[in-house]
Amino acid sequence: MRRLTMALLSGAYICLALMVALAGWRIGGGAGVALSGFIGSLAACFALHGLIGRSLEARRLEDEIGALREANEILTVEIEKIQGRVAEMIEQVSDNVLRRSEEIYDEVQVLEDVVQQLGERLNEQLTLQLEAAETQAVPSPQASALLNTVRGALEAGRVDLYLQAVVSLPQRRTQYYESFSRLRDETGRVLMPAEFLSVAEPGGLVTAIDNLLLFRCVQIVRRLAGQNRKVGIFCNISPASLGDEAFFPRFMEFLSNNRDLADLVIFELGQSAFNARNGLQARNMAKLADLGFRFSIDKVTDLNIDFLDLARCDVGFVKIAASVLLDEIEERDGQLTFRSLPEFPASDFIAIARRHGVELVAEKVESERQVVDILELDIALGQGHLFGEPRPIRDAVLAEAAPPADLIQAALRRAG
């Protein structure tokens, strides 16, 4: 298009120059005048064309420069806005990081204070218990030696925490753990509860052992939760701990600062202890329930259970030994029933428990045949050596979850 326009303009300039040359020839100027007029006119036309072209090009450049300047101003304004938003975001992030750091620091301070208070209370309680143990008559030299072994284990921190899996049935996947305390003598031999409790209870040491177990359970659950391993732990609690007016308020304070673990810590006590609990113990259980903690009943010997009462007390689990369950089973009119509860089928017993939010656990499962019979009862949780024996927590982890050892050693030194 541009070439065609240039050709037409050039033709027009030549025609104009010819007209000028013809006019000069007609007025008598001759061929020389006509040629001069032609060349001059043609040169003037092209010169004028150049001037007009440059003027138009200059104007076009000015317009483009103006547009670029306007675009640059708009871009500058946008960049300033973005810089302002980035500065605001950086300031907000800095404020949030600082505020979160302060919150974490405050939480750590609170936890340290509670741990220190628990340690101090344990120091005082253990001193009193050991003084009472010293003044109490020992029935035999063997019991005296065993009591000294228990004291030595406490002094040296040889109180271990064992965990046993509670699995889902029939998948056998670990859903919970139950915690057990074990003591070791100087040779490393493990003392089972049936052995050391026989002298620890009369010697007034069982509460101290129980308190250590409670403290460690909460700390182990905290550690597992920090590793995104949210597995609940059944932690045995004795009636003595529930009724300890000096220890329990401090322990409540500790749990209040760890109430985010309420779904992961289940406090467990025997059926006879639950049924025989006094008013103080019942109120302290209610305080734990108010924080969101649940309870479990084990050592069940009587299947005539009031599940409505258990639900009111926030009992979420009932553990019944597989042998107790299966020894009670009999077939009547084509249905499985329990001998002590012949009025309704065994399946209704499980259904009633679940309607009240109570899950039954078959514990002390020892054989595959028991598993088959348990599944016929529609029990969904099992525990026992068949699924895994209690295993000790590693020493390094246990050391992190223990109260300061120097407090226990100082108490033992003062006691004797």
Summary of the structure (lengths in Angstrom):
residues: 416
radius of gyration: 46.0
end to end distance: 115.4
largest distance: 161.8
contacts: 1237
relative contact order: 0.09
helix: 63%
strand: 17%
